[in-house]
Amino acid sequence: MNPEQFEAICRAVRGIPRGEVATYGGVARLAGLPGRARLVGRVLKIAPANLKLPWHRVLGAGERIVFPRGSRARAEQARRLRAEGVVVQSGRVVKRARPDLDELLWKPPRR
């Protein structure tokens, strides 16, 4: 990964509004790196804490928390999401009445 990719991913993650979520793949597309979902995960893993990225707003496919059941990271991500008003059940974000960030950013408009 090069510094430009790192910064593009950080910018995309910072751009996720409070109370909203995006998938790793959605962040990769937003960063101009389609197909690089695993790179997003790597960046979030190595990013220094002082960047204060809202990492908890990034989920796996199907809007699921990817950390193992019973792990501290999984509990912390669910706690942070709930604090922002996101409904989390059984490690997944419950679908909202409004479209998720991925849908807003990447689906072509209907004609």
PATOR-839156 format. One line per 3 residues: number of its first residue (from 1); for each residue x, y, z of N, C-alpha, C. Coordinates in Angstrom, 1 decimal, m for minus. Layout:
<atoms>
NUM = X Y Z X Y Z X Y Z ~ ...;
</atoms>
This chain:
<atoms>
1 = 0.8 m1.2 0.0 0.0 0.0 0.0 0.9 1.2 0.0 ~ 0.5 2.2 m0.8 1.2 3.4 m0.8 0.6 4.5 0.1 ~ 1.3 5.6 0.4 0.7 6.7 1.2 m0.6 7.3 0.7;
4 = m0.7 7.4 m0.7 m1.9 7.9 m1.3 m3.1 7.0 m1.0 ~ m2.9 5.7 m1.1 m4.0 4.8 m0.8 m4.4 4.9 0.6 ~ m3.4 4.9 1.5 m3.7 5.1 3.0 m4.5 6.3 3.2;
7 = m4.1 7.4 2.7 m4.8 8.7 2.9 m6.2 8.7 2.3 ~ m6.4 8.1 1.1 m7.7 8.0 0.5 m8.7 7.2 1.3 ~ m8.2 6.1 1.9 m9.0 5.3 2.7 m9.4 6.0 4.0;
10 = m8.4 6.7 4.6 m8.7 7.4 5.9 m9.7 8.5 5.6 ~ m9.6 9.2 4.5 m10.5 10.3 4.1 m11.9 9.7 3.9 ~ m12.0 8.6 3.3 m13.3 7.9 3.1 m14.0 7.5 4.4;
13 = m13.2 7.0 5.3 m13.7 6.6 6.6 m14.2 7.8 7.4 ~ m13.4 8.8 7.4 m13.8 10.1 8.1 m15.1 10.7 7.5 ~ m15.4 10.4 6.2 m16.5 10.9 5.6 m17.8 10.2 5.9;
16 = m17.8 9.1 6.6 m19.0 8.4 7.0 m19.7 9.2 8.1 ~ m20.9 9.7 7.9 m21.6 10.5 8.9 m21.9 9.7 10.2 ~ m22.0 10.4 11.3 m22.4 9.8 12.5 m23.8 9.1 12.4;
19 = m23.9 7.9 12.9 m25.2 7.2 12.8 m25.3 6.5 11.5 ~ m24.4 6.5 10.6 m24.4 5.8 9.3 m23.3 4.8 9.3 ~ m23.4 3.8 8.4 m22.4 2.8 8.3 m22.0 2.6 6.8;
22 = m20.9 2.0 6.5 m20.5 1.6 5.2 m19.8 0.3 5.3 ~ m19.7 m0.5 4.2 m19.0 m1.7 4.2 m17.5 m1.5 3.8 ~ m16.7 m2.4 4.1 m15.3 m2.3 3.7 m15.2 m2.1 2.2;
25 = m16.0 m2.8 1.4 m16.0 m2.6 m0.1 m16.5 m1.2 m0.5 ~ m17.5 m0.7 0.2 m18.0 0.6 0.0 m17.0 1.7 0.2 ~ m16.2 1.5 1.3 m15.1 2.5 1.6 m14.1 2.4 0.5;
28 = m13.8 1.2 0.1 m12.7 1.0 m1.0 m13.2 1.8 m2.2 ~ m14.4 1.6 m2.6 m14.9 2.3 m3.8 m14.9 3.8 m3.6 ~ m15.3 4.2 m2.5 m15.3 5.7 m2.2 m13.9 6.3 m2.3;
31 = m12.9 5.4 m1.9 m11.5 5.9 m1.9 m10.9 5.7 m3.3 ~ m11.7 5.3 m4.2 m11.2 5.1 m5.6 m10.4 3.8 m5.8 ~ m10.7 2.9 m4.9 m9.9 1.6 m4.9 m10.9 0.4 m5.0;
34 = m11.7 0.3 m6.0 m12.7 m0.7 m6.0 m12.0 m2.1 m6.0 ~ m12.7 m3.0 m5.3 m12.1 m4.4 m5.1 m11.1 m4.5 m4.1 ~ m10.8 m3.4 m3.3 m9.7 m3.5 m2.3 m10.2 m3.4 m0.9;
37 = m11.3 m4.1 m0.6 m11.9 m4.2 0.7 m10.9 m4.6 1.8 ~ m10.1 m5.6 1.4 m9.2 m6.1 2.4 m8.1 m5.0 2.8 ~ m7.8 m4.2 1.8 m6.9 m3.1 2.1 m7.5 m2.1 3.1;
40 = m8.8 m1.9 3.0 m9.4 m1.0 4.0 m9.3 m1.6 5.4 ~ m9.5 m2.9 5.5 m9.3 m3.6 6.8 m7.9 m3.4 7.3 ~ m6.9 m3.6 6.4 m5.5 m3.4 6.8 m5.2 m2.0 7.3;
43 = m5.7 m1.0 6.6 m5.5 0.4 7.0 m6.1 0.6 8.3 ~ m7.3 0.1 8.6 m8.0 0.4 9.9 m7.2 m0.3 11.0 ~ m6.6 m1.5 10.7 m5.8 m2.2 11.7 m4.5 m1.5 12.1;
46 = m3.9 m0.8 11.1 m2.6 m0.2 11.4 m2.6 1.3 11.6 ~ m3.8 1.9 11.4 m3.9 3.4 11.5 m3.6 3.7 13.0 ~ m2.8 4.7 13.2 m2.5 5.2 14.6 m3.8 5.7 15.3;
49 = m3.9 5.4 16.5 m5.1 5.9 17.3 m5.3 7.4 17.3 ~ m4.2 8.1 17.1 m4.3 9.6 17.2 m5.0 10.1 15.9 ~ m5.2 9.3 14.9 m6.0 9.7 13.7 m7.5 9.8 14.0;
52 = m7.9 9.1 15.1 m9.3 9.1 15.6 m10.3 8.8 14.5 ~ m10.0 7.8 13.7 m10.9 7.3 12.6 m12.1 6.7 13.2 ~ m13.3 6.9 12.7 m14.5 6.3 13.1 m14.6 4.8 12.6;
55 = m13.6 4.0 12.9 m13.5 2.6 12.4 m14.8 1.8 12.7 ~ m15.5 2.1 13.8 m16.7 1.4 14.1 m17.8 1.5 13.1 ~ m17.7 2.5 12.2 m18.8 2.7 11.2 m18.6 1.8 10.0;
58 = m17.5 1.0 10.0 m17.1 0.2 8.8 m17.5 m1.3 9.1 ~ m18.3 m1.9 8.3 m18.8 m3.2 8.5 m18.4 m4.2 7.4 ~ m18.6 m5.4 7.6 m18.4 m6.4 6.6 m19.6 m6.5 5.7;
61 = m19.5 m7.3 4.7 m20.7 m7.5 3.7 m21.9 m7.9 4.5 ~ m23.0 m7.4 4.1 m24.3 m7.7 4.8 m24.4 m6.9 6.1 ~ m23.6 m5.8 6.2 m23.6 m5.0 7.4 m23.4 m5.7 8.7;
64 = m22.4 m6.6 8.7 m22.1 m7.4 9.9 m20.8 m7.0 10.5 ~ m20.7 m7.1 11.8 m19.5 m6.9 12.5 m18.6 m8.1 12.3 ~ m17.4 m7.9 11.9 m16.5 m9.0 11.4 m15.7 m9.5 12.6;
67 = m15.6 m8.8 13.7 m14.8 m9.3 14.8 m15.5 m10.6 15.4 ~ m14.7 m11.5 16.0 m15.2 m12.8 16.5 m16.2 m12.5 17.6 ~ m17.2 m13.4 17.7 m18.2 m13.4 18.8 m17.4 m13.4 20.1;
70 = m17.8 m12.6 21.1 m17.2 m12.7 22.4 m16.0 m11.8 22.5 ~ m15.5 m11.2 21.4 m14.3 m10.4 21.5 m14.6 m9.0 22.0 ~ m13.6 m8.4 22.6 m13.7 m7.0 23.1 m14.0 m6.1 21.9;
73 = m13.3 m6.3 20.8 m13.5 m5.4 19.6 m14.9 m5.5 19.1 ~ m15.5 m6.7 19.1 m16.9 m6.8 18.6 m17.8 m6.0 19.6 ~ m17.7 m6.2 20.9 m18.5 m5.5 21.9 m18.3 m4.0 21.8;
76 = m17.1 m3.6 21.6 m16.8 m2.1 21.5 m17.4 m1.5 20.2 ~ m17.3 m2.2 19.1 m17.9 m1.7 17.9 m19.5 m1.6 18.0 ~ m20.1 m2.6 18.6 m21.5 m2.6 18.8 m21.9 m1.5 19.7;
79 = m21.1 m1.3 20.8 m21.4 m0.2 21.8 m21.4 1.2 21.1 ~ m20.3 1.4 20.3 m20.1 2.7 19.6 m21.2 2.9 18.6 ~ m21.6 1.9 17.9 m22.7 2.1 16.9 m24.0 2.4 17.6;
82 = m24.3 1.7 18.7 m25.6 1.9 19.4 m25.6 3.3 20.0 ~ m24.4 3.8 20.4 m24.3 5.2 21.0 m24.6 6.2 19.9 ~ m24.5 5.9 18.7 m24.8 6.8 17.6 m26.2 6.5 17.0;
85 = m27.0 5.7 17.7 m28.4 5.4 17.3 m28.5 4.3 16.2 ~ m27.5 3.6 16.0 m27.6 2.4 15.0 m28.0 1.2 15.8 ~ m29.0 0.5 15.2 m29.6 m0.7 15.9 m28.7 m1.9 15.4;
88 = m28.2 m2.6 16.4 m27.3 m3.7 16.2 m28.0 m4.9 16.9 ~ m28.2 m6.0 16.2 m28.7 m7.2 16.7 m27.9 m8.4 16.2 ~ m27.5 m9.2 17.1 m26.7 m10.5 16.7 m25.6 m10.1 15.8;
91 = m24.9 m9.0 16.1 m23.7 m8.7 15.3 m24.0 m8.1 13.9 ~ m25.2 m7.7 13.6 m25.6 m7.1 12.4 m26.3 m5.8 12.6 ~ m26.2 m4.9 11.7 m26.9 m3.7 11.7 m28.3 m4.0 11.1;
94 = m29.3 m3.6 11.9 m30.7 m3.8 11.4 m30.9 m2.8 10.3 ~ m31.5 m3.3 9.2 m31.8 m2.4 8.1 m32.7 m1.2 8.6 ~ m32.3 m0.1 8.0 m33.0 1.2 8.4 m34.0 1.5 7.3;
97 = m34.9 2.4 7.6 m35.9 2.8 6.5 m35.2 3.6 5.4 ~ m34.1 4.2 5.7 m33.3 4.9 4.6 m32.2 4.0 4.1 ~ m31.8 4.3 2.9 m30.7 3.5 2.3 m29.4 3.6 3.0;
100 = m28.6 2.6 3.0 m27.2 2.8 3.6 m26.3 3.6 2.7 ~ m25.2 4.0 3.3 m24.2 4.8 2.6 m23.8 4.2 1.3 ~ m23.6 2.9 1.2 m23.2 2.2 0.0 m24.2 2.4 m1.1;
103 = m25.5 2.3 m0.7 m26.6 2.5 m1.7 m26.6 3.9 m2.2 ~ m26.4 4.9 m1.3 m26.5 6.3 m1.7 m25.4 6.6 m2.7 ~ m24.2 6.0 m2.4 m23.0 6.4 m3.2 m22.9 5.6 m4.5;
106 = m23.3 4.4 m4.6 m22.9 3.6 m5.7 m24.0 3.0 m6.6 ~ m25.2 3.2 m6.2 m26.3 2.7 m7.1 m26.7 3.7 m8.1 ~ m26.8 3.4 m9.4 m27.2 4.4 m10.4 m28.6 4.9 m10.1;
109 = m28.9 6.1 m10.4 m30.3 6.6 m10.2 m31.3 6.0 m11.1 ~ m32.5 5.8 m10.6 m33.5 5.2 m11.4 m34.1 6.2 m12.3 ~ m34.5 5.7 m13.5 m35.0 6.6 m14.5 m36.5 6.4 m14.7;
</atoms>
